[in-house]
Amino acid sequence: QVRNLARQFGLPVADKPDSQVICFVPRGSYADVVARFHPEALQPGPILDTAGRVLGQHHGIARYTIGQRRGLGPALGRDSARESSGGRADGQPKFVVAIDAQRNAVIVGEERDLLCDELTASEVNWIAIESLDAPRGVTARVRHASRDVAATVCPGGSVGEITVQFAEPQRAPSPGQAVTLYDGDRVLGGGTITQIKTPARPCASPPHLKETRSSVSLHSGGQTR
């Protein structure tokens, strides 16, 4: 329908292919754009494990994203033959679990460190309801390509803030991404993720990891339905 209207009004983009990537970035190189506006994000810094130990050196936090596995080998001092294993250390594959912009650090851990059972979002925009005054059962989505999952949304501690508790842990939601809430096929609203909480477990992540999971993320994802 939108394309038909575009043709009707003679818009030159009526038949332009759809794009869900950063089509406005010259040559598709987001690193060039980051280098222009935030050159500090391409400065080398430490790669840490979840206990704060230095494992290697990265070449700019803008080159990494939460959940990333491939490409960590060389940065962790692993040879290229082992890089495809995701930078294994201590026999376990490693993933980027946090990006700490304040310390210019990339934190790596095990895949379970990516799991999230609760998040906080701010700048909430309600569409189908006026406001949220009490906990409510919803389905939630944190990536446009992921499936909806059962969750409970609660009013947050500040105006325009909510807490979303997932019925089952979700993998690698990140600060800066959007969380969208649904009631069936109806969009209730959504907000910007500001903080992540990991499930309680005997070897839970130390406090500094929880802090870094809420740091600025340079890679965010929008929501579509």
C-alpha positions in Angstrom: 0.0 0.0 0.0 2.8 2.4 0.9 4.6 1.6 -2.4 1.4 2.1 -4.4 1.0 5.5 -2.8 4.6 6.4 -3.6 4.1 5.5 -7.2 0.9 7.5 -7.3 2.7 10.5 -6.1 5.7 9.9 -8.4 8.2 9.4 -5.7 11.6 8.1 -7.1 12.0 5.6 -4.2 8.7 3.8 -4.9 10.5 0.7 -6.2 13.7 1.0 -4.2 14.6 -2.3 -2.5 13.9 -2.7 1.2 16.9 -2.3 3.5 17.3 -3.1 7.2 21.0 -2.2 7.3 22.7 1.1 7.7 22.1 2.2 4.1 22.8 5.8 4.9 26.5 5.0 5.7 28.9 5.5 2.8 30.3 2.1 1.6 28.5 0.4 4.5 31.4 1.1 6.8 30.0 2.1 10.1 33.5 2.2 11.6 34.2 5.2 9.3 31.2 7.1 10.7 32.2 6.2 14.3 35.8 7.4 13.6 34.4 10.7 12.5 32.1 11.4 15.4 33.6 9.4 18.2 37.2 8.6 17.4 37.8 7.5 21.0 35.6 4.5 20.3 38.3 3.1 18.0 41.2 3.5 20.4 42.8 0.2 21.7 41.9 -1.0 25.1 41.8 -4.1 27.4 39.8 -7.2 26.9 38.7 -8.4 30.4 37.1 -11.6 31.7 34.1 -11.3 34.1 36.5 -11.3 37.0 38.4 -8.3 35.7 41.5 -10.1 34.5 43.2 -8.8 31.4 43.1 -11.4 28.6 44.2 -9.3 25.6 43.8 -6.1 23.8 41.0 -4.9 21.5 41.2 -2.4 18.6 38.3 -0.2 19.5 35.0 -0.9 21.3 33.1 0.1 18.2 34.3 -3.0 16.4 32.6 -5.3 18.9 29.0 -6.1 19.8 27.3 -8.0 22.6 27.0 -11.7 21.8 29.9 -11.6 19.3 32.0 -14.8 19.2 33.9 -14.8 15.9 37.0 -12.6 15.6 38.0 -12.7 19.3 40.9 -15.2 18.8 43.7 -12.8 17.6 42.7 -10.2 20.2 43.0 -12.8 22.9 46.4 -13.9 21.6 45.0 -17.1 20.0 46.3 -18.3 16.7 44.1 -18.1 13.5 43.4 -21.8 13.5 41.6 -21.4 16.8 39.9 -18.2 16.0 36.9 -19.9 14.5 36.3 -21.4 17.9 35.6 -18.0 19.3 38.7 -17.3 21.2 38.7 -20.2 23.5 40.4 -19.8 26.9 40.4 -22.4 29.5 38.8 -24.8 27.0 35.6 -22.7 26.8 34.4 -20.5 23.9 34.3 -16.8 24.8 31.7 -14.2 23.8 31.5 -10.5 24.2 29.2 -10.1 27.2 29.6 -6.4 27.9 31.2 -3.2 26.5 32.3 -0.7 29.1 32.7 2.6 27.3 33.9 4.5 30.4 36.9 2.1 30.8 37.3 1.5 27.1 37.1 -2.2 27.8 35.5 -5.2 26.2 34.4 -7.9 28.6 34.2 -11.5 27.5 32.6 -14.5 29.2 30.7 -17.7 28.7 27.5 -18.0 26.8 25.5 -18.2 30.0 26.8 -14.7 30.9 24.7 -13.4 28.0 21.4 -14.6 29.5 19.0 -12.0 30.8 15.9 -12.6 32.9 15.1 -9.0 33.6 15.7 -5.6 32.1 15.0 -2.0 32.8 13.9 0.4 30.0 13.4 4.1 29.9 11.9 6.7 27.5 8.8 4.5 27.3 6.3 5.3 24.7 2.8 3.9 25.2 0.7 3.5 22.1 -2.3 1.3 22.9 -2.7 2.3 26.5 -2.4 5.6 28.4 0.0 4.4 31.1 1.0 1.4 33.1 -0.2 1.5 36.8 0.3 -2.1 37.8 2.1 -5.2 36.6 0.7 -6.6 33.4 1.3 -9.8 31.4 2.6 -9.2 27.9 4.8 -10.6 25.2 8.1 -8.9 24.6 10.6 -8.7 21.8 14.2 -7.4 21.9 15.2 -8.0 18.3 13.2 -7.6 15.1 14.1 -11.1 14.0 13.5 -12.8 17.4 10.3 -14.4 18.6 7.9 -12.8 21.1 8.3 -14.2 24.6 6.0 -14.2 27.6 6.9 -11.5 30.1 5.6 -9.3 32.9 6.0 -5.5 32.6 6.0 -3.4 35.8 6.1 0.3 36.4 9.7 1.4 37.1 11.2 3.5 39.8 11.2 6.7 37.7 8.8 8.4 35.3 8.9 6.9 31.9 10.7 3.7 33.2 9.6 0.1 33.2 10.9 -3.3 34.3 10.4 -6.3 32.1 10.7 -9.8 33.6 11.0 -12.6 31.1 9.3 -16.0 31.7 12.5 -17.5 30.2 16.0 -16.0 30.0 16.8 -14.1 26.8 20.1 -14.1 25.1 22.2 -10.9 24.8 19.7 -8.0 25.0 21.8 -4.9 25.2 21.6 -1.3 26.5 20.6 1.0 23.7 18.4 -1.5 22.0 14.6 -1.3 22.0 12.2 -3.6 23.8 8.7 -3.7 22.4 5.7 -5.0 24.2 2.6 -6.6 22.7 -0.9 -7.8 23.7 -1.5 -10.4 21.0 -1.0 -8.5 17.7 -1.5 -5.1 19.3 1.6 -3.0 20.1 1.3 -1.7 23.6 4.4 0.3 23.5 8.1 0.1 24.1 11.3 1.8 25.4 15.0 1.9 25.3 16.9 -0.7 27.3 19.1 0.9 30.0 20.0 -2.0 32.3 20.3 -5.7 32.2 19.9 -8.3 35.0 21.4 -11.8 34.7 19.8 -14.8 36.3 20.9 -15.7 39.8 23.3 -18.7 39.9 26.0 -20.1 42.1 28.7 -18.6 40.0 26.9 -15.3 39.3 28.7 -12.5 37.5 30.5 -10.1 39.8 29.1 -6.6 40.5 31.4 -4.9 38.0 29.9 -7.0 35.1 26.4 -5.9 36.0 27.7 -2.3 35.9 29.3 -2.7 32.5 26.2 -4.4 31.0 24.4 -1.1 31.6 27.1 1.0 30.0 26.8 2.6 26.6 26.4 0.2 23.8 27.4 1.3 20.3 25.3 -1.4 18.6 21.6 -1.2 19.0 18.7 -2.8 17.3 15.3 -1.5 16.4 12.0 -3.2 16.5 9.6 -4.0 13.6 6.5 -6.0 13.6 
